[in-house]
Amino acid sequence: MRLIAYTENGRRHIGAVTDGKVAPVAPLDEFYADAAAALRTEPGPPALLLADLEQVPPVPETARVFCVGINYHSHAGESKTLAGLDVPRVPMVFGRWASTLVTGGTPVPVPPNEPGLDWEVELAAVIGTRAWNVSPQDASAHVLGYTAFNDLSARRKQLETAQFTVGKNADRSGPIGPVLVTADEISPAALRVRTRVNGEVMQDGNTRDLIHDVGKIISYISDTVTLLPGDVIATGTPGGIGAGRDPQVFLRPGDVVEVEVEGIGTVRNPIVDRSEIEAP
């Protein structure tokens, strides 16, 4: 099933998408209270037009976003050069706030003291059931589904210190979507992931190149932090980031960035000057 979230009468809902039409499934909070039960109930015939809906990120506003750094072999060399970081022995996890998540089409502003934003295509897993101290082998049972994620990064802030938090939480810097594909319909093991900037391919990788797979990441986090329904696990990006190029290339106002994950789809966002938006 391919799911989206949308607002109706001020409330967020989950719907199932088929051929540009959406069948309501449940209010978003009720859906994540028992996603398995919600998915067992067959949605009615599609009654809404996807193009008419105001989409929102398909996770609760209280979701935690766990991102994994240096998790593709093809990205390891770039990270060593940029930040002096070696290949992590265990998943290198940092956090994002759910308030940074946006959907495709949302304009993303460049912070005023950055040379631009950098792109990072990622496969993201969304947790469906509470996960505490699970093994890598059992972790997949807790995954609701998978989506595409663009971990847009303010590199100046990210690399000024050893802490990534500020540089990884710029306003509107977490495009996610375009759909959440349930885990019964897709495997994370060998998916092509790509980034295009103004139509030019900048990243072209495959999840076969992951250093730590989804199961290991979930297991590593869950013996310390209980993962809850709606939490997001962003699994890292392949080589080809803008900061790793010579000369470096960053997203500037007027650019359009697209990230694509095989079997899921493409998230496309325009980059704008901060003056073009009123609020985060």
C-alpha positions in Angstrom: 0.0 0.0 0.0 1.2 3.5 -0.8 0.2 6.0 1.9 0.2 9.8 2.2 -0.8 12.2 4.9 -3.0 15.2 4.3 -5.0 17.8 6.2 -8.8 18.1 6.2 -10.7 20.5 8.4 -7.6 21.2 10.5 -6.9 17.5 11.2 -4.2 15.2 9.7 -5.3 12.0 8.0 -3.6 9.0 6.4 -4.8 7.9 3.0 -4.0 5.2 0.5 -3.0 6.4 -3.0 -4.0 4.6 -6.2 -3.7 6.2 -9.6 -3.8 9.8 -8.4 -6.8 9.2 -6.1 -6.8 8.8 -2.3 -8.9 6.6 -0.1 -9.1 7.8 3.5 -7.7 5.3 6.0 -7.8 7.0 9.4 -6.9 10.2 11.3 -3.1 10.2 11.6 -2.9 9.9 15.3 -5.4 7.1 15.4 -3.5 5.4 12.6 -0.2 5.3 14.5 -2.0 4.2 17.7 -2.4 0.9 15.9 -1.1 0.9 12.4 -1.4 -2.8 11.9 -5.2 -2.7 12.7 -5.7 0.3 10.5 -4.0 -1.5 7.5 -6.0 -4.7 8.1 -9.2 -2.6 7.5 -9.5 -2.4 3.7 -10.0 1.3 2.7 -13.1 2.2 0.7 -13.0 3.2 -2.9 -10.7 6.2 -3.6 -12.8 9.3 -3.0 -10.3 12.2 -3.1 -8.1 13.6 -5.8 -4.5 13.6 -4.8 -3.9 16.9 -6.6 -6.6 18.6 -4.5 -5.1 17.7 -1.1 -2.8 19.6 1.1 -0.2 17.0 1.9 1.9 16.9 5.1 4.7 14.6 6.3 3.3 11.1 6.8 4.4 10.8 10.5 3.2 12.3 13.8 4.3 15.8 14.8 5.8 14.1 17.8 8.0 11.7 15.7 11.7 11.5 16.4 13.9 11.5 13.3 17.1 9.4 13.7 19.7 10.0 11.0 22.7 7.9 10.3 26.0 9.5 9.2 28.7 7.9 7.0 26.6 4.9 6.2 27.6 4.2 2.5 31.0 3.0 1.5 30.9 5.4 -1.4 30.5 8.4 1.0 33.2 7.3 3.5 36.0 9.0 1.6 34.2 12.3 1.3 33.5 12.3 5.0 37.2 11.5 5.8 38.3 14.5 3.7 35.6 16.9 5.0 35.5 16.1 8.7 38.3 13.7 9.4 35.8 11.0 10.3 36.6 7.3 9.8 34.2 4.6 8.8 32.0 4.1 11.9 32.3 0.8 13.7 28.6 1.2 14.8 25.9 3.4 13.3 26.7 7.1 13.8 23.3 8.5 14.9 22.3 12.1 15.2 18.9 13.6 15.6 16.5 15.8 13.6 13.4 17.6 14.8 10.1 16.6 13.1 9.4 20.3 12.7 12.0 20.3 9.9 10.1 17.8 7.8 8.3 19.1 4.7 6.7 17.5 1.7 7.6 17.8 -2.0 7.0 21.2 -3.5 7.7 23.1 -0.3 10.3 25.9 -0.9 13.4 25.4 1.2 15.3 28.5 2.2 19.1 28.9 2.4 20.2 30.1 5.8 21.8 33.6 5.4 25.3 32.7 6.6 25.6 29.5 4.5 27.2 29.3 1.0 24.1 27.1 0.1 22.5 23.9 1.1 23.9 20.4 0.4 21.8 17.5 -0.8 21.6 14.0 0.6 19.3 11.4 -0.8 18.3 8.7 1.7 16.1 5.8 2.2 14.0 6.3 5.4 12.2 3.6 7.4 9.2 4.5 9.4 8.5 2.5 12.6 5.1 0.9 12.9 5.2 -0.8 16.3 7.0 0.0 19.6 10.6 -1.4 19.4 12.6 -2.0 22.5 15.9 -3.9 22.5 15.2 -5.8 19.3 17.7 -7.9 17.4 18.8 -7.0 13.9 16.9 -10.1 12.7 13.6 -9.1 14.4 13.9 -5.4 13.5 12.0 -5.6 10.2 8.8 -6.7 12.0 8.7 -3.2 13.6 8.9 -1.3 10.3 5.7 0.1 8.9 7.2 1.1 5.6 9.8 3.1 3.6 10.0 6.5 2.1 12.5 8.9 0.4 14.2 11.6 2.4 16.4 14.5 1.6 18.7 15.3 4.5 19.5 18.9 3.3 22.5 20.1 5.2 23.9 23.5 6.2 27.5 22.4 5.9 29.1 25.4 7.4 27.2 25.0 10.7 27.5 21.2 10.5 31.3 21.2 10.2 32.2 24.1 12.5 32.0 21.8 15.5 31.9 18.0 16.2 28.1 18.3 16.8 25.9 18.1 13.8 22.6 19.2 15.4 22.3 22.8 14.1 23.6 22.1 10.6 21.2 19.3 10.3 18.1 21.1 11.5 17.8 24.2 9.3 14.2 25.3 8.7 12.3 23.2 6.2 15.4 21.1 5.5 13.9 17.7 5.6 11.8 16.9 2.5 10.1 13.5 2.8 7.9 11.5 0.6 6.3 11.3 -1.9 4.6 8.3 -0.4 5.2 5.8 2.4 5.3 2.3 0.9 4.3 -0.4 3.3 7.0 -2.9 4.2 5.1 -5.8 2.6 5.5 -4.2 -0.8 9.2 -3.2 -0.8 12.6 -4.5 0.4 15.3 -2.1 1.5 18.1 -4.4 0.5 18.9 -3.2 -3.1 17.2 0.0 -4.0 18.7 2.6 -6.4 18.9 6.1 -4.8 19.6 9.3 -6.8 19.8 13.0 -6.5 19.3 15.5 -9.4 19.9 19.2 -9.3 18.3 21.2 -12.0 18.0 17.9 -13.9 21.6 16.9 -13.5 22.4 13.6 -11.7 24.6 14.4 -8.6 24.2 11.1 -6.7 23.6 7.6 -8.0 23.9 4.9 -5.4 22.3 1.7 -4.2 21.3 0.5 -0.7 23.5 -2.6 -1.3 26.3 -0.2 -0.4 25.1 0.5 3.1 27.6 -0.1 5.8 25.0 -0.7 8.5 21.6 -2.0 7.2 18.2 -1.1 8.5 18.0 -4.0 10.9 21.3 -3.2 12.5 20.5 0.5 12.9 17.1 -0.2 14.5 18.7 -2.8 16.9 21.5 -0.4 17.8 19.1 2.5 18.7 16.5 0.4 20.4 18.6 -1.0 23.3 18.9 2.6 24.6 15.9 4.5 23.1 12.5 2.9 22.8 11.4 3.4 19.2 7.8 4.5 18.8 5.3 4.3 16.0 5.9 7.1 13.5 9.6 7.5 14.4 11.8 7.9 11.3 15.2 6.2 10.6 17.1 7.9 7.8 19.7 5.5 6.7 22.4 7.7 5.2 23.5 9.0 1.8 25.8 7.7 -0.9 28.8 9.5 -2.4 28.3 12.6 -4.5 27.4 15.3 -2.0 28.1 18.9 -3.0 30.7 19.5 -0.3 32.7 16.6 -1.5 33.2 18.0 -5.0 36.1 20.0 -6.3 35.1 22.8 -6.5 32.3 22.5 -4.0 28.8 22.9 -5.3 25.8 24.0 -3.1 22.1 24.6 -3.7 21.4 28.2 -4.2 18.1 30.2 -4.6 16.6 29.3 -8.0 17.8 25.7 -7.9 15.6 22.7 -7.9 16.6 19.5 -6.1 15.1 16.1 -6.5 15.8 12.9 -4.6 14.5 9.6 -5.8 14.3 6.1 -4.3 13.5 3.2 -6.5 10.0 1.8 -5.9 9.0 4.9 -3.9 9.3 7.9 -6.0 10.7 11.4 -6.2 10.6 14.4 -3.8 11.2 17.7 -5.6 11.8 21.0 -3.9 12.7 24.5 -5.0 15.5 26.3 -3.2 14.8 29.9 -2.3 16.2 32.9 -0.5 15.1 33.2 3.2 13.4 36.5 2.3 10.9 34.6 0.2 9.2 32.8 3.1 7.5 34.4 6.0 8.2 31.8 8.7 10.0 28.4 9.3 
